[in-house]
Amino acid sequence: MRNVYKITKLFYNFRSGKYVYKPVMNQTCCPQYTIRCRPLQFQPSKSHKKVLKKMLKFLAKGEISKGNCEDEPMEPTAEDAVAGDFALINKLDIQCDLTVLSDDLRESLESEEKQKGKSSKREDANELIQSQDIEEKLGSGEPSRSVKVHTVPKPGKGADLSKPPCRKAKEIRKERKRLKLMQQNRAGELEGLQAQCEPLSSSPPKAKCNQPKSLEDLIFESLPENASHKLEVRVVRSSPQSSQFKATFQESYQVYKRYQMVIHKDPPDKPTVSQFTRFLCSSPLEAETSPNGPDCGYGSFHQQYWLDGKIIAVGVIDILPHCVSSVYLYYDPDYSFLSLGVYSALREIAFTRHLHEKTSQLSYYYMGFYIHSCPKMKYKGQYRPSDLLCPETYVWVPIEQCLPSLENSKYCRFNQDSEAVDEGRSKEPDRLQVLYKKAIMPYGVYKKQQKDPRDEAAVLQYAALVGQACSERMLLFRN
């Protein structure tokens, strides 16, 4: 693997054209934390699903949703936060819930054998489910919106809130029938407790598992033959420029120009062809292929979104050995109603998962920088699970553990181990490589020729920022 890929991986930074930069975190006014999503565990939130369904409706019937025509990616909603908390609770409690429910059902079955007539009435009463609004308090103790949770009331008493939420009556009846069949075979009784979520491999499942749709299911849902629109996503290499990239350059540039003028209010003379090329087409990464790598190879690409034969959006991405890195997105403002910022991020997550199928080590999706104090950058925290990079020890920390600290301070050390240090820090600055007067030399040799203490301070700061490994692979230019 060429050094440029190793440098990008170790540097944990952001790319703008051929420039790769890293902020001085404890000095900048708005600390920018590197954020990465873990696509293999990603599950779309409620707001993500709404965006995907909106796109499907538009493609299938040409429907244009009113509202939600944001120019920037959507903020996470309170509903998503609450739904996420309940998803975790349900995941933890599912085994206990199944066991308790199955025990109750077995008692019900035994009662059926003795009192067939009376038991049916009692079972019907037990299946009555009422909704109760429960005010949830999250994190800081502030009340959030009310959510409806299904509970089963005891006969003659109020609902018991200490027990986990029960399932619907229809699901209870299905499990009752399954358990009745399983009673005929004692050996199969244990498997019967888990039959709903883990059907026996020796026989086909009697009921379809109630599993949520995957991201791919939501994105690639089949459309009718007479669909109103056709969407196609093409990945073209931007550096060096492929023939497909060259053929679509002008059309892609015009979309970028309109985006900058309408969304970012740039004057018409600012988004020039040269500025576009320098910013989003040039790259320090070299094209490279590997037998075990993705079919498209490694390097810099434009992911073009073609709607009915014309480009409506372009995602600029880097494909690296361990991740897909999102650099920029621009789109035709006329299609803002499709929430293309969110939609493209979900497509890029799905694309990362697709590449992982062949290249197992490629398993992360880098989203650039997370700025907690900036709403336009804070939205990235809704793609979970995700991690932030500790600016002092360079270890990844789940974003949920970082948010409480960021509420109190813009700059934070996320690693709670006070003794931990950056393992890749610069330990031997004299080995740092310098390009001086067209000659490459170690910093130890260079500093004997230069006695300026200001220059030494700048070089040592550079060494601290890039670490020992990168300082020996890159050249620091001095004049």
Disulfide bonds with the S-S distance in Angstrom:
none
